[in-house]
Amino acid sequence: MGIDICHRRRTSLWFYLGSTGNV
């Protein structure tokens, strides 16, 4: 479960960065 949360957090962060256009 811990790993799943960490992975989800990373995905959310990447998605946020991509949305802002700061890749």
C-alpha positions as CSV (number, residue, x, y, z in Angstrom):
1,M,0.0,0.0,0.0
2,G,2.8,2.4,0.9
3,I,4.4,1.9,-2.5
4,D,1.1,2.4,-4.3
5,I,0.7,5.8,-2.5
6,C,4.3,6.8,-3.4
7,H,3.7,5.9,-7.0
8,R,0.5,7.8,-7.1
9,R,2.1,10.8,-5.6
10,R,4.9,10.7,-8.2
11,T,2.4,10.4,-11.0
12,S,0.4,13.3,-9.6
13,L,3.5,15.4,-9.4
14,W,4.6,14.6,-12.9
15,F,1.1,15.4,-14.2
16,Y,1.1,18.7,-12.4
17,L,4.5,19.6,-13.8
18,G,3.4,18.7,-17.3
19,S,0.2,20.7,-16.9
20,T,2.1,23.8,-16.0
21,G,4.5,23.1,-18.9
22,N,7.6,22.8,-16.7
23,V,9.0,19.5,-17.9
